[in-house]
Amino acid sequence: MCYTLSMATTPESKVKDKIVKILKKHGVYYFFPATHGYGRSGVPDIICCYHGQFVAIECKAGDNKPTALQQRELKNIMTSGGHAFVANEENIGFFESYFGTFEPVPTEKEEA
């Protein structure tokens, strides 16, 4: 007998899937941080580096909003010079535009 595990597709996972598709299209380095008891609480769902810039994306579905911990982390990232966003079904197009028009930061080699 063979059993197949099926993962339920949640509304939030659909948002994550759409964001990942955009990240892959634009060659963005990204990962999903695993915080299972050992990491920092409130860390955004997706951490990226694109053209030398730190980008964090918290994914939400429907009317869900970031928790107080998530808001704190997003604010800390922005205070440190990073880019932090909340993605949902309504603003997926923003990320296509954002990564499509992102200006690279010159490296030392390019400046010389």
Buried (B, 14 or more C-beta within 10 A) or exposed (E): EEEEEEEEEEEBEBBBEBBBEBBEEBEBEBEEEEEEEEEEEBBBBBBBEBBEBBBBBBBBBEEBEBEEEBBEBBEEBEEEEBBBBBBBBEEBEEBBEBBEEBEEEEEEEEEE
